[in-house]
Every structure is written in structure tokens, then in C-alpha cells.
Amino acid sequence: MEKSINNRKSLNTSIGLTSFSGSDQDKFGNFVNSAINAFNLGHYDKAINFYQEAAALDPTDFELYYNIAVAHNYMARPEDAINYYRKAIKLKPDLTGAYHNMGHALIQLDRPGQAVACFRKTLTLNPSNGVYWQNFIKALSKIPLAESSHFKDDYKKCLAKEDIHLGLVSNHLIALVKQQTGFSSLFELLKHDKLESIFNNDKNSSAFHVLNDPFLTGLLTIDIVVDPLIEKLLTGIRKILSRLAVANKTAGGIDKNISKFCISLAHQCFINEYVYFKSEEEKIWIDNLYRRSTTGMASGHFNPVFILSLLAAYAPLCSYENLRSKIIAISEIEGNPDFNLLVQRQLAEPAIEVALITEINPLTNVADKVSQAVRNQYEENPYPRWITAPHIKARKLADAIVKLFPQLEKIGVSIPDSPRILIAGCGTGRQAVVCAMRYTNAKILALDISKRSLTYAMRKVQEMKIGNIEFAHGDILELGDFDKHFDVILSTGVLHHLSDPIKGLRILTGLLSSGGFFYIGLYSELARRHIKEARKYIAHQGYGSSADDIRKFRQDLLLSDENFQLKKITELTDFYSLSMCRDLLFHVQEHRFNLIQIKDAIADIGLEFLGFEIPNSNAIAQYKSKYPSDPDAISLDLWHRYESDHPDLFLGMYRFWVRKR
């Protein structure tokens, strides 16, 4: 939310004051000064009263109404805030901050359509502001799926913006795809196993015109598609194309629509790390096509962009070693921007990551046997693969923590303006990037056990020109003798993969400065009960943990009409990416906890529980309503009871903050 406007050059030169008498000018100045002081002290009601007194003297000053609105925001009075933002906008129609804050207030009131209109206006006034774009997407994510078609132009606008994260609206984009004319007939053909009929006449390009719908191709190119029906459609078409291509039935018969779709499909397969099942037939066809392509591509019998894109839908272009020079040459000759992006992602960027491996700082060795197994898993599948990160408004870390836990305001939060932050288990760097954008003055050390994950992170940071992150390779369990201390440590989804999570927690706590803050993510025993059962089923059925085994398990589950409880897993985003599915169901090491165990562990180590971060924004309010004796929501005993009544609350994991005593 934009803050109040307190940057007057002189309180006595505000709008309209030239017509005031001397005493009125003095009164006005006193009211405004008193309002600013009250606001800064957190006395928002008093600030509102003083601003209203000033507005009575000068009703044409838009800043006064804006500041009253902000004070109402801080007091959780969104309706009152909206009324005053509207008054400010009436006086100054281009007041971007008012539209922006009003959008947030409307989201609080569950009026997403009106919020979208407000954020749309902010982008009209300031189209280059990444934070405004991200809030626009946030508002669009609140639109009911059934109403998403009313906001088609807004979703298209987001797809056209290449540097914003669209994860929040991926379900809406999928809904729009399914609503588009022509998709229902494709799904019907899929249902009756007649998908190949779209290739049986000269009108096959019309089907691919449908498949090149901008909502589908946009989503395929930038984010994981979380939908079993669309996955079945994509894999069905991929299989047919590969069979036709190896049989030479596509020679001369591939138009731009089919090539364009194949490029988008290859992007999706790369983003989801080739999680889609491929039959033994397909493996033979693609191997045959690859061998023939090394010579046949130059002979004119192949549409090179189509063939290379089809190969790229089964394995990254960098894995076809004998085609490297031809891929680069075709990219330069064709001048196809969609294909060039594919070559950049699948050939150029992996080469950069290979070169970066020599620049990794080796902080510790990896001696623990479990740590070695975990390292090997993430060397095979760096986790997670990501394309974009959300735009984050920069702020001070101390302000962010006080906003999360207002009870700390009374005792104060002592964090330097340039905090030292350790990210223990940074993976491919997305959390580190978000942290660096949010806390621009921070000095961040990002540690991970996987060198391939680190090179992915290093490349992304170079692309985004972020300069306040240092990366290092090592094992948390080997940090006991590390001689640096940090104001904040972040370790989410990491400790429960160690051989001894409590030992890891103790070691990291030793690296915290006195009074330092620690953000932790651990698996919940209760919330992961379905995952636990799935892991048992996987072991009982004899599935291994190789990429092919994961693909086979997924395919069997998607096609099965049984195991209804198990099929709930197909509703999870993690099911639709190879590294995430492996992390979810096939991890080499997983510990789970309950809140009593966590309470005992952090007390023993000398940590004070501050509170949870929960995606369900209503959960904390509901907890406080149920347990009024715990207004700060910090009793882990009561949270343990609450979780028993809401077993899926921590489905992702427990995410919470503690402080070193």
C-alpha cells in the first residue's frame, strides 16, 4: 500500500492557502503537523480528526483526503478508506497512489472486479511500474473462474507483458482456454480416442489455429500447466506428431500453425522438465528422427523448425549434441522469434550455467550420506525451474516484520538498515531474488547443496542485474564452524530433508545474531497424510525414483479410475513438474512434524515463536476468534488443536517466524 503524503515543501503553501487569513494559515499548519505526528505514532484516529479539521479549512486539498484514507486503511476500515480515496481522486484524477490503495481495499472487501478497474487505471497512469502490474494480477486472481471471460482483455494484457509472474492467474488462463471456441470438440475427440482425425484432411491447420489460442500458447511458454485434461491433449498430439514425422508423412505438409504450436509445446515440456509420459514407441521414433535429422535436415525433406521443436518437446535442445551447430544456423536463417526464444532457453542458457560452475564459492564439503543423496537428487533435477519472479515493492525488513507481527512494535525490532541475510537452501534462487528485490539494502548469502541449482540461480541473477546476492555451495550440517553471523536466516522446505533436522536447526540458530529473526518451513505430519499414503503406495507398487518411473506413476494415476483418494494429488501444482513431483512424492529423505514437536524443539534451542505466515488470509482471524485468550496467535498448543480441526491448513508446510532470545 502507498503511504500517506507527508512531503509538503511547506505546510503553509498548500493548495488554497493564499486566500487564508493569518490565523487560519496557522491553524491549518498546526492541524497538519499534529496529524502527521499522530500518524507516525500510530494514533490513526487522532490523525484522522486533525486532517478533517484541516480539510474544513481547505476542502480543495486532495492530500488531506488521501491521508485520511490511508489512516482508515491502517485501521482496517476499507469502506471508509475507499470513500476518502474517491474524494481525493475527484480533486486530482491522476492520483495513482489513490487508485492503487483503493484497489487493495476493494480486494479486502471481496470486490475483485472493482479492484481490477482500479489497478487498470494505475497502469494507464504508470504502465512501467512492475509492482502495479503484480497487484493487477493479484486482483485478477480473485475473479471467480466462471467470470474470467468478462476480463479477457485484462488477462491478454498480462500475457503480453514478458517480465511479470503469472502464477496467480494460471487457473484463470486454463479456464479461458477451455471456454474458447473449438476446444470442446478437441476434448471430445480426445475422449473417444479420435484425436488423429485432425491430421486426416487438408484442414488440419484449423485445429492448430485453435491450439494456437493466445491464452494457451502464452501459458505454455511461461508457466506450468496444471490441468490433467490439457496434459492428455498435449501428450496425445505430441505422440501423433512424432509418429507422423518419423514416417515422413509430415514432409512438406507442416504449415506455420503446426510449427508454432510445436514450439509452444516444447516450451511447456522444458518448463515442466519433461514430466509427460513417453511410450517406448515414442522413444524409438524420436531417436530415429534425431539420427535422421543430423543429415536429412539439410536436404530439404524436413521443415527444420517443426522437427527441432518436436525434438525439443521430448528433451532439451542442448542434449542433441550432434545438432548444436545446425540448431544455431537454422535459428539465424529462419529469424523466427518464437523459435529463437526456444533456442535461447534450451541451448544458450544451459551453456551459460555450465560455464558458471567454476565460479561457485565452495563453502563446506558434503560428508553426510543423506546430504549426498539429497545433493544427487537436485543435481539431476535442480529445483524448481522458474522463468519469472514477482515484482516486489522495496521496503525495510524491520517494517515488514512489524507488519506481520504488530505485537513487536511495542518492544521494537532491531534490524540494521543493511541486514545480513542467510538463505539456507536457496535452490534455483527464486526466493533469493524475491528477497533481494524486497530488501534492496540487504547483503544476502544464498547457500545450496546442489551446484546445478546454484548455476541456474546465478544465471537468473545475472539476467535480472541483481547485485546484492552472493552464492555458495555447502551443507547446512557442516556450518558449525562458520564464522559469520546474520540478522535474518531463511530456510523453508530444507531442514526436513536433512538426516537430523533438529541438529540443522541448532547449527543455523548458532549463526543468528542475538535477537535475530529466523523464517522456517517444515512439513506437517497431519497435512501430508495423503502424501504419506501415496509414498507407501508408490513403494508397494514397485515404482522407482528415476525420471521414467515418475512419468509412469503419473500416467498410471491420471488414467486410473480407482484410487480416488490418491487422485487428489493430481490437483496439486507440484504434480505437474518433474522436479516438484520428485520432491513431493519420491524424495530420498523426508521428515514430518507436529506443532508440539516444533514447540519443544525451538524452546530447547532458545528460539521464541512469533507467528505463522499462512496463504489462507482468513485462517489467523478465525483462529483469534476461536481463541481470544491468544490475541497474538502465538500459542503452539492452541494452534495444534486448531490444526486438528483444519487438517489441510498447512498442506504446503508450516511457515513461521521465530526470534533468537
Residue, then its C-alpha position, 0 to 999 in steps of 0.5 A: m500500500e502507498k503511504s500517506i503524503n507527508n512531503r509538503k515543501s511547506l505546510n503553509t503553501s498548500i493548495g488554497l492557502t493564499s486566500f487564508s487569513g493569518s490565523d487560519q494559515d496557522k491553524f491549518g499548519n498546526f492541524v497538519n503537523s499534529a496529524i502527521n505526528a499522530f500518524n507516525l505514532g500510530h494514533y490513526d484516529k487522532a490523525i484522522n480528526f486533525y486532517q478533517e479539521a484541516a480539510a474544513l479549512d481547505p476542502t480543495d486539498f486532495e492530500l488531506y483526503y488521501n491521508i485520511a484514507v490511508a489512516h482508515n486503511y491502517m485501521a482496517r476500515p476499507e469502506d471508509a478508506i475507499n470513500y476518502y480515496r474517491k474524494a481525493i481522486k475527484l480533486k486530482p484524477d491522476l492520483t495513482g497512489a489513490y487508485h492503487n490503495m483503493g484497489h487493495a481495499l476493494i480486494q479486502l472487501d471481496r470486490p475483485g472486479q472493482a479492484v481490477a478497474c482500479f489497478r487498470k487505471t494505475l497502469t494507464l497512469n504508470p504502465s512501467n511500474g512492475v509492482y502495479w502490474q503484480n497487484f493487477i494480477k493479484a486482483l485478477s486472481k480473485i475473479p471467480l473462474a466462471e467470470s474470467s471471460h468478462f476480463k479477457d482483455d485484462y488477462k491478454k494484457c498480462l500475457a503480453k507483458e514478458d517480465i511479470h509472474l503469472g502464477l496467480v492467474s494460471n487457473h484463470l488462463i486454463a479456464l479461458v482456454k477451455q471456454q474458447t471456441g473449438f476446444s470442446s470438440l478437441f476434448e471430445l475427440l480426445k475422449h473417444d480416442k479420435l484425436e488423429s482425425i485432425f491430421n486426416n484432411d487438408k484442414n488440419s491447420s484449423a485445429f492448430h489455429v485453435l491450439n494456437d489460442p493466445f491464452l494457451t500458447g502464452l501459458l505454455t511458454i511461461d508457466i506450468v500447466v496444471d490441468p490433467l485434461i490439457e496434459k492428455l491433449l498435449t501428450g496425445i498430439r505430441k505422440i501423433l506428431s512424432r509418429l507422423a514425422v518419423a514416417n515422413k508423412t509430415a514432409g512438406g505438409i507442416d504449415k506455420n500453425i503446426s510449427k508454432f504450436c510445436i514450439s509452444l509445446a516444447h516450451q511447456c515440456f522444458i518448463n515442466e522438465y519433461v514430466y509427460f509420459k513417453s511410450e517406448e514407441e515414442k522413444i524409438w521414433i524420436d531417436n530415429l528422427y534425431r539420427r535422421s535429422t543430423t543429415g536429412m535436415a539439410s536436404g530439404h525433406f524436413n521443415p527444420v523448425f517443426i522437427l527441432s521443436l518436436l525434438a525439443a518437446y521430448a528433451p532439451l535442445c542442448s542434449y542433441e549434441n550432434l545438432r548444436s551447430k545446425i540448431i544455431a544456423i537454422s535459428e539465424i536463417e529462419g529469424n523466427p522469434d518464437f523459435n529463437l526464444l526456444v533456442q535461447r532457453q534450451l541451448a544458450e542458457p544451459a551453456i551459460e550455467v555450465a560455464l558458471i560452475t567454476e565460479i561457485n564459492p565452495l563453502t563446506n564439503v558434503a560428508d553426510k550420506v543423506s546430504q549426498a543423496v539429497r545433493n544427487q537428487y537436485e543435481e539431476n533435477p535442480y529445483p524448481r525451474w522458474i522463468t519469472a519472479p514477482h515484482i516486489k515493492a522495496r521496503k525495510l525488513a524491520d517494517a515488514i516484520v512489524k507488519l506481520f507481527p504488530q505485537l513487536e512494535k511495542i518492544g521494537v525490532s532491531i534490524p540494521d538498515s543493511p541486514r545480513i541475510l542467510i538463505a539456507g537452501c536457496g535452490t534455483g534462487r527464486q526466493a533469493v531474488v524475491c528477497a533481494m528485490r524486497y530488501t534492496n539494502a540487504k547483503i544476502l548469502a544464498l547457500d545450496i547443496s546442489k551446484r546445478s541449482l546454484t548455476y541456474a540461480m546465478r544465471k537468473v541473477q545475472e539476467m535480472k542485474i541483481g547485485n546484492i546476492e552472493f552464492a555458495h555451495g555447502d551443507i547446512l550440517e557442516l556450518g558449525d564452524f562458520d564464522k559469520h553471523f546474520d540478522v535474518i536466516l531463511s530456510t523453508g522446505v530444507l531442514h526436513h530433508l536433512s538426516d537430523p533436522i533438529k541438529g540443522l536447526r541448532i547449527l543455523t540458530g548458532l549463526l543468528s545474531s542475538g535477537g535475530f529473526f529466523y523464517i522456517g518451513l517444515y512439513s506437517e505430519l497431519a497435512r501430508r497424510h495423503i502424501k504419506e499414503a501415496r509414498k507407501y503406495i508408490a513403494h508397494q507398487g514397485y515404482g522407482s525414483s528415476a525420471d521414467d518411473i515418475r512419468k509412469f506413476r503419473q500416467d498410471l494415476l491420471l488414467s486410473d479410475e480407482n484410487f480416488q483418494l490418491k487422485k487428489i494429488t493430481e490437483l496439486t501444482d507440484f504434480y505437474s513438474l518433474s522436479m516438484c513431483r520428485d520432491l513431493l512424492f519420491h524424495v530420498q529423505e523426508h521428515r514430518f512434524n507436529l506443532i508440539q514437536i516444533k514447540d519443544a524443539i525451538a524452546d530447547i534451542g532458545l528460539e521464541f515463536l512469533g507467528f505463522e505466515i499462512p496463504n489462507s488470509n482468513a485462517i489467523a482471524q478465525y483462529k483469534s476468534k476461536y481463541p481470544s485468550d491468544p490475541d497474538a496467535i502465538s500459542l503452539d498448543l492452541w494452534h495444534r488443536y486448531e490444526s486438528d480441526h483444519p487438517d489441510l491448513f498447512l498442506g504446503m508446510y508450516r511457515f513461521w517466524v521465530r526470534k533468537r532470545 
